[in-house]
């Protein structure tokens, strides 16, 4: 049994059939919509950029700090991205994280 009803248009309209197939595939993978996939990709991209910039700025990140940063929500990650140019050492990042929590 299909989770989503199959519109009649999907039987004769290739575009409608494609949309139904894509929606069902996304739901099977745990996504509510294509927008949810885009949002996840955007969040992963932001995280990757902040980690790379901090790594370059500080000359390396400890696994503990990287793990802590991975736990930040989007707003916190954006704020960290704006503040990272002010950091000279890892302890500056830890101090900032302590204040922002």
Phi and psi in radians as a Rosetta constraint file:
Dihedral C 1 N 2 CA 2 C 2 CIRCULARHARMONIC -1.377 0.35
Dihedral N 2 CA 2 C 2 N 3 CIRCULARHARMONIC 2.451 0.35
Dihedral C 2 N 3 CA 3 C 3 CIRCULARHARMONIC -1.203 0.35
Dihedral N 3 CA 3 C 3 N 4 CIRCULARHARMONIC -0.662 0.35
Dihedral C 3 N 4 CA 4 C 4 CIRCULARHARMONIC -1.856 0.35
Dihedral N 4 CA 4 C 4 N 5 CIRCULARHARMONIC 2.439 0.35
Dihedral C 4 N 5 CA 5 C 5 CIRCULARHARMONIC -1.146 0.35
Dihedral N 5 CA 5 C 5 N 6 CIRCULARHARMONIC 2.599 0.35
Dihedral C 5 N 6 CA 6 C 6 CIRCULARHARMONIC -1.629 0.35
Dihedral N 6 CA 6 C 6 N 7 CIRCULARHARMONIC 1.967 0.35
Dihedral C 6 N 7 CA 7 C 7 CIRCULARHARMONIC -1.174 0.35
Dihedral N 7 CA 7 C 7 N 8 CIRCULARHARMONIC 2.555 0.35
Dihedral C 7 N 8 CA 8 C 8 CIRCULARHARMONIC -1.019 0.35
Dihedral N 8 CA 8 C 8 N 9 CIRCULARHARMONIC -0.619 0.35
Dihedral C 8 N 9 CA 9 C 9 CIRCULARHARMONIC -1.000 0.35
Dihedral N 9 CA 9 C 9 N 10 CIRCULARHARMONIC -0.523 0.35
Dihedral C 9 N 10 CA 10 C 10 CIRCULARHARMONIC -1.170 0.35
Dihedral N 10 CA 10 C 10 N 11 CIRCULARHARMONIC -0.277 0.35
Dihedral C 10 N 11 CA 11 C 11 CIRCULARHARMONIC -1.371 0.35
Dihedral N 11 CA 11 C 11 N 12 CIRCULARHARMONIC -0.422 0.35
Dihedral C 11 N 12 CA 12 C 12 CIRCULARHARMONIC -2.237 0.35
Dihedral N 12 CA 12 C 12 N 13 CIRCULARHARMONIC -0.242 0.35
Dihedral C 12 N 13 CA 13 C 13 CIRCULARHARMONIC -1.851 0.35
Dihedral N 13 CA 13 C 13 N 14 CIRCULARHARMONIC 1.965 0.35
Dihedral C 13 N 14 CA 14 C 14 CIRCULARHARMONIC -1.019 0.35
Dihedral N 14 CA 14 C 14 N 15 CIRCULARHARMONIC -0.642 0.35
Dihedral C 14 N 15 CA 15 C 15 CIRCULARHARMONIC -1.134 0.35
Dihedral N 15 CA 15 C 15 N 16 CIRCULARHARMONIC -0.768 0.35
Dihedral C 15 N 16 CA 16 C 16 CIRCULARHARMONIC -1.126 0.35
Dihedral N 16 CA 16 C 16 N 17 CIRCULARHARMONIC -0.709 0.35
Dihedral C 16 N 17 CA 17 C 17 CIRCULARHARMONIC -1.103 0.35
Dihedral N 17 CA 17 C 17 N 18 CIRCULARHARMONIC -0.711 0.35
Dihedral C 17 N 18 CA 18 C 18 CIRCULARHARMONIC -1.089 0.35
Dihedral N 18 CA 18 C 18 N 19 CIRCULARHARMONIC -0.772 0.35
Dihedral C 18 N 19 CA 19 C 19 CIRCULARHARMONIC -1.098 0.35
Dihedral N 19 CA 19 C 19 N 20 CIRCULARHARMONIC -0.724 0.35
Dihedral C 19 N 20 CA 20 C 20 CIRCULARHARMONIC -1.125 0.35
Dihedral N 20 CA 20 C 20 N 21 CIRCULARHARMONIC -0.781 0.35
Dihedral C 20 N 21 CA 21 C 21 CIRCULARHARMONIC -1.097 0.35
Dihedral N 21 CA 21 C 21 N 22 CIRCULARHARMONIC -0.749 0.35
Dihedral C 21 N 22 CA 22 C 22 CIRCULARHARMONIC -1.120 0.35
Dihedral N 22 CA 22 C 22 N 23 CIRCULARHARMONIC -0.785 0.35
Dihedral C 22 N 23 CA 23 C 23 CIRCULARHARMONIC -1.044 0.35
Dihedral N 23 CA 23 C 23 N 24 CIRCULARHARMONIC -0.768 0.35
Dihedral C 23 N 24 CA 24 C 24 CIRCULARHARMONIC -1.155 0.35
Dihedral N 24 CA 24 C 24 N 25 CIRCULARHARMONIC -0.693 0.35
Dihedral C 24 N 25 CA 25 C 25 CIRCULARHARMONIC -1.117 0.35
Dihedral N 25 CA 25 C 25 N 26 CIRCULARHARMONIC -0.786 0.35
Dihedral C 25 N 26 CA 26 C 26 CIRCULARHARMONIC -1.071 0.35
Dihedral N 26 CA 26 C 26 N 27 CIRCULARHARMONIC -0.745 0.35
Dihedral C 26 N 27 CA 27 C 27 CIRCULARHARMONIC -1.154 0.35
Dihedral N 27 CA 27 C 27 N 28 CIRCULARHARMONIC -0.613 0.35
Dihedral C 27 N 28 CA 28 C 28 CIRCULARHARMONIC -1.108 0.35
Dihedral N 28 CA 28 C 28 N 29 CIRCULARHARMONIC -0.541 0.35
Dihedral C 28 N 29 CA 29 C 29 CIRCULARHARMONIC -1.540 0.35
Dihedral N 29 CA 29 C 29 N 30 CIRCULARHARMONIC 0.012 0.35
Dihedral C 29 N 30 CA 30 C 30 CIRCULARHARMONIC 1.667 0.35
Dihedral N 30 CA 30 C 30 N 31 CIRCULARHARMONIC 0.216 0.35
Dihedral C 30 N 31 CA 31 C 31 CIRCULARHARMONIC -1.821 0.35
Dihedral N 31 CA 31 C 31 N 32 CIRCULARHARMONIC 2.447 0.35
Dihedral C 31 N 32 CA 32 C 32 CIRCULARHARMONIC -1.334 0.35
Dihedral N 32 CA 32 C 32 N 33 CIRCULARHARMONIC -0.538 0.35
Dihedral C 32 N 33 CA 33 C 33 CIRCULARHARMONIC -2.827 0.35
Dihedral N 33 CA 33 C 33 N 34 CIRCULARHARMONIC 3.029 0.35
Dihedral C 33 N 34 CA 34 C 34 CIRCULARHARMONIC -1.142 0.35
Dihedral N 34 CA 34 C 34 N 35 CIRCULARHARMONIC -0.573 0.35
Dihedral C 34 N 35 CA 35 C 35 CIRCULARHARMONIC -1.072 0.35
Dihedral N 35 CA 35 C 35 N 36 CIRCULARHARMONIC -0.642 0.35
Dihedral C 35 N 36 CA 36 C 36 CIRCULARHARMONIC -1.104 0.35
Dihedral N 36 CA 36 C 36 N 37 CIRCULARHARMONIC -0.664 0.35
Dihedral C 36 N 37 CA 37 C 37 CIRCULARHARMONIC -1.139 0.35
Dihedral N 37 CA 37 C 37 N 38 CIRCULARHARMONIC -0.772 0.35
Dihedral C 37 N 38 CA 38 C 38 CIRCULARHARMONIC -1.073 0.35
Dihedral N 38 CA 38 C 38 N 39 CIRCULARHARMONIC -0.758 0.35
Dihedral C 38 N 39 CA 39 C 39 CIRCULARHARMONIC -1.092 0.35
Dihedral N 39 CA 39 C 39 N 40 CIRCULARHARMONIC -0.728 0.35
Dihedral C 39 N 40 CA 40 C 40 CIRCULARHARMONIC -1.126 0.35
Dihedral N 40 CA 40 C 40 N 41 CIRCULARHARMONIC -0.753 0.35
Dihedral C 40 N 41 CA 41 C 41 CIRCULARHARMONIC -1.083 0.35
Dihedral N 41 CA 41 C 41 N 42 CIRCULARHARMONIC -0.710 0.35
Dihedral C 41 N 42 CA 42 C 42 CIRCULARHARMONIC -1.105 0.35
Dihedral N 42 CA 42 C 42 N 43 CIRCULARHARMONIC -0.786 0.35
Dihedral C 42 N 43 CA 43 C 43 CIRCULARHARMONIC -1.088 0.35
Dihedral N 43 CA 43 C 43 N 44 CIRCULARHARMONIC -0.733 0.35
Dihedral C 43 N 44 CA 44 C 44 CIRCULARHARMONIC -1.149 0.35
Dihedral N 44 CA 44 C 44 N 45 CIRCULARHARMONIC -0.641 0.35
Dihedral C 44 N 45 CA 45 C 45 CIRCULARHARMONIC -1.153 0.35
Dihedral N 45 CA 45 C 45 N 46 CIRCULARHARMONIC -0.743 0.35
Dihedral C 45 N 46 CA 46 C 46 CIRCULARHARMONIC -1.098 0.35
Dihedral N 46 CA 46 C 46 N 47 CIRCULARHARMONIC -0.777 0.35
Dihedral C 46 N 47 CA 47 C 47 CIRCULARHARMONIC -1.059 0.35
Dihedral N 47 CA 47 C 47 N 48 CIRCULARHARMONIC -0.819 0.35
Dihedral C 47 N 48 CA 48 C 48 CIRCULARHARMONIC -1.053 0.35
Dihedral N 48 CA 48 C 48 N 49 CIRCULARHARMONIC -0.722 0.35
Dihedral C 48 N 49 CA 49 C 49 CIRCULARHARMONIC -1.127 0.35
Dihedral N 49 CA 49 C 49 N 50 CIRCULARHARMONIC -0.813 0.35
Dihedral C 49 N 50 CA 50 C 50 CIRCULARHARMONIC -1.084 0.35
Dihedral N 50 CA 50 C 50 N 51 CIRCULARHARMONIC -0.748 0.35
Dihedral C 50 N 51 CA 51 C 51 CIRCULARHARMONIC -1.109 0.35
Dihedral N 51 CA 51 C 51 N 52 CIRCULARHARMONIC -0.751 0.35
Dihedral C 51 N 52 CA 52 C 52 CIRCULARHARMONIC -1.136 0.35
Dihedral N 52 CA 52 C 52 N 53 CIRCULARHARMONIC -0.749 0.35
Dihedral C 52 N 53 CA 53 C 53 CIRCULARHARMONIC -1.146 0.35
Dihedral N 53 CA 53 C 53 N 54 CIRCULARHARMONIC -0.739 0.35
Dihedral C 53 N 54 CA 54 C 54 CIRCULARHARMONIC -1.126 0.35
Dihedral N 54 CA 54 C 54 N 55 CIRCULARHARMONIC -0.710 0.35
Dihedral C 54 N 55 CA 55 C 55 CIRCULARHARMONIC -1.028 0.35
Dihedral N 55 CA 55 C 55 N 56 CIRCULARHARMONIC -0.780 0.35
Dihedral C 55 N 56 CA 56 C 56 CIRCULARHARMONIC -1.216 0.35
Dihedral N 56 CA 56 C 56 N 57 CIRCULARHARMONIC -0.739 0.35
Dihedral C 56 N 57 CA 57 C 57 CIRCULARHARMONIC -1.098 0.35
Dihedral N 57 CA 57 C 57 N 58 CIRCULARHARMONIC -0.719 0.35
Dihedral C 57 N 58 CA 58 C 58 CIRCULARHARMONIC -1.699 0.35
Dihedral N 58 CA 58 C 58 N 59 CIRCULARHARMONIC -0.098 0.35
Dihedral C 58 N 59 CA 59 C 59 CIRCULARHARMONIC 1.332 0.35
Dihedral N 59 CA 59 C 59 N 60 CIRCULARHARMONIC 0.445 0.35
Dihedral C 59 N 60 CA 60 C 60 CIRCULARHARMONIC 2.289 0.35
Dihedral N 60 CA 60 C 60 N 61 CIRCULARHARMONIC 2.610 0.35
Dihedral C 60 N 61 CA 61 C 61 CIRCULARHARMONIC -2.096 0.35
Dihedral N 61 CA 61 C 61 N 62 CIRCULARHARMONIC 2.437 0.35
Dihedral C 61 N 62 CA 62 C 62 CIRCULARHARMONIC -1.293 0.35
Dihedral N 62 CA 62 C 62 N 63 CIRCULARHARMONIC 2.665 0.35
Dihedral C 62 N 63 CA 63 C 63 CIRCULARHARMONIC -1.018 0.35
Dihedral N 63 CA 63 C 63 N 64 CIRCULARHARMONIC -0.595 0.35
Dihedral C 63 N 64 CA 64 C 64 CIRCULARHARMONIC -1.136 0.35
Dihedral N 64 CA 64 C 64 N 65 CIRCULARHARMONIC -0.757 0.35
Dihedral C 64 N 65 CA 65 C 65 CIRCULARHARMONIC -1.187 0.35
Dihedral N 65 CA 65 C 65 N 66 CIRCULARHARMONIC -0.755 0.35
Dihedral C 65 N 66 CA 66 C 66 CIRCULARHARMONIC -1.061 0.35
Dihedral N 66 CA 66 C 66 N 67 CIRCULARHARMONIC -0.724 0.35
Dihedral C 66 N 67 CA 67 C 67 CIRCULARHARMONIC -1.121 0.35
Dihedral N 67 CA 67 C 67 N 68 CIRCULARHARMONIC -0.691 0.35
Dihedral C 67 N 68 CA 68 C 68 CIRCULARHARMONIC -1.130 0.35
Dihedral N 68 CA 68 C 68 N 69 CIRCULARHARMONIC -0.735 0.35
Dihedral C 68 N 69 CA 69 C 69 CIRCULARHARMONIC -1.142 0.35
Dihedral N 69 CA 69 C 69 N 70 CIRCULARHARMONIC -0.627 0.35
Dihedral C 69 N 70 CA 70 C 70 CIRCULARHARMONIC -1.109 0.35
Dihedral N 70 CA 70 C 70 N 71 CIRCULARHARMONIC -0.325 0.35
Dihedral C 70 N 71 CA 71 C 71 CIRCULARHARMONIC -1.523 0.35
Dihedral N 71 CA 71 C 71 N 72 CIRCULARHARMONIC -0.120 0.35
Dihedral C 71 N 72 CA 72 C 72 CIRCULARHARMONIC -1.249 0.35
Dihedral N 72 CA 72 C 72 N 73 CIRCULARHARMONIC 2.581 0.35
Dihedral C 72 N 73 CA 73 C 73 CIRCULARHARMONIC -1.492 0.35
Dihedral N 73 CA 73 C 73 N 74 CIRCULARHARMONIC 2.949 0.35
Dihedral C 73 N 74 CA 74 C 74 CIRCULARHARMONIC -0.933 0.35
Dihedral N 74 CA 74 C 74 N 75 CIRCULARHARMONIC -0.837 0.35
Dihedral C 74 N 75 CA 75 C 75 CIRCULARHARMONIC -1.084 0.35
Dihedral N 75 CA 75 C 75 N 76 CIRCULARHARMONIC -0.716 0.35
Dihedral C 75 N 76 CA 76 C 76 CIRCULARHARMONIC -1.154 0.35
Dihedral N 76 CA 76 C 76 N 77 CIRCULARHARMONIC -0.689 0.35
Dihedral C 76 N 77 CA 77 C 77 CIRCULARHARMONIC -1.140 0.35
Dihedral N 77 CA 77 C 77 N 78 CIRCULARHARMONIC -0.723 0.35
Dihedral C 77 N 78 CA 78 C 78 CIRCULARHARMONIC -1.098 0.35
Dihedral N 78 CA 78 C 78 N 79 CIRCULARHARMONIC -0.753 0.35
Dihedral C 78 N 79 CA 79 C 79 CIRCULARHARMONIC -1.104 0.35
Dihedral N 79 CA 79 C 79 N 80 CIRCULARHARMONIC -0.697 0.35
Dihedral C 79 N 80 CA 80 C 80 CIRCULARHARMONIC -1.117 0.35
Dihedral N 80 CA 80 C 80 N 81 CIRCULARHARMONIC -0.705 0.35
Dihedral C 80 N 81 CA 81 C 81 CIRCULARHARMONIC -1.055 0.35
Dihedral N 81 CA 81 C 81 N 82 CIRCULARHARMONIC -0.646 0.35
Dihedral C 81 N 82 CA 82 C 82 CIRCULARHARMONIC -1.286 0.35
Dihedral N 82 CA 82 C 82 N 83 CIRCULARHARMONIC -0.545 0.35
Dihedral C 82 N 83 CA 83 C 83 CIRCULARHARMONIC -1.536 0.35
Dihedral N 83 CA 83 C 83 N 84 CIRCULARHARMONIC -0.238 0.35
Dihedral C 83 N 84 CA 84 C 84 CIRCULARHARMONIC -1.115 0.35
Dihedral N 84 CA 84 C 84 N 85 CIRCULARHARMONIC -0.383 0.35
Dihedral C 84 N 85 CA 85 C 85 CIRCULARHARMONIC -1.271 0.35
Dihedral N 85 CA 85 C 85 N 86 CIRCULARHARMONIC -0.253 0.35
Dihedral C 85 N 86 CA 86 C 86 CIRCULARHARMONIC -1.473 0.35
Dihedral N 86 CA 86 C 86 N 87 CIRCULARHARMONIC -0.160 0.35
Dihedral C 86 N 87 CA 87 C 87 CIRCULARHARMONIC -1.566 0.35
Dihedral N 87 CA 87 C 87 N 88 CIRCULARHARMONIC 2.388 0.35
Dihedral C 87 N 88 CA 88 C 88 CIRCULARHARMONIC -1.982 0.35
Dihedral N 88 CA 88 C 88 N 89 CIRCULARHARMONIC -0.411 0.35
Dihedral C 88 N 89 CA 89 C 89 CIRCULARHARMONIC -2.455 0.35
Dihedral N 89 CA 89 C 89 N 90 CIRCULARHARMONIC 2.855 0.35
Dihedral C 89 N 90 CA 90 C 90 CIRCULARHARMONIC -1.065 0.35
Dihedral N 90 CA 90 C 90 N 91 CIRCULARHARMONIC -0.612 0.35
Dihedral C 90 N 91 CA 91 C 91 CIRCULARHARMONIC -1.119 0.35
Dihedral N 91 CA 91 C 91 N 92 CIRCULARHARMONIC -0.460 0.35
Dihedral C 91 N 92 CA 92 C 92 CIRCULARHARMONIC -1.137 0.35
Dihedral N 92 CA 92 C 92 N 93 CIRCULARHARMONIC -0.684 0.35
Dihedral C 92 N 93 CA 93 C 93 CIRCULARHARMONIC -1.163 0.35
Dihedral N 93 CA 93 C 93 N 94 CIRCULARHARMONIC -0.790 0.35
Dihedral C 93 N 94 CA 94 C 94 CIRCULARHARMONIC -1.064 0.35
Dihedral N 94 CA 94 C 94 N 95 CIRCULARHARMONIC -0.711 0.35
Dihedral C 94 N 95 CA 95 C 95 CIRCULARHARMONIC -1.102 0.35
Dihedral N 95 CA 95 C 95 N 96 CIRCULARHARMONIC -0.763 0.35
Dihedral C 95 N 96 CA 96 C 96 CIRCULARHARMONIC -1.093 0.35
Dihedral N 96 CA 96 C 96 N 97 CIRCULARHARMONIC -0.768 0.35
Dihedral C 96 N 97 CA 97 C 97 CIRCULARHARMONIC -1.089 0.35
Dihedral N 97 CA 97 C 97 N 98 CIRCULARHARMONIC -0.656 0.35
Dihedral C 97 N 98 CA 98 C 98 CIRCULARHARMONIC -1.138 0.35
Dihedral N 98 CA 98 C 98 N 99 CIRCULARHARMONIC -0.737 0.35
Dihedral C 98 N 99 CA 99 C 99 CIRCULARHARMONIC -1.201 0.35
Dihedral N 99 CA 99 C 99 N 100 CIRCULARHARMONIC -0.685 0.35
Dihedral C 99 N 100 CA 100 C 100 CIRCULARHARMONIC -1.390 0.35
Dihedral N 100 CA 100 C 100 N 101 CIRCULARHARMONIC -0.206 0.35
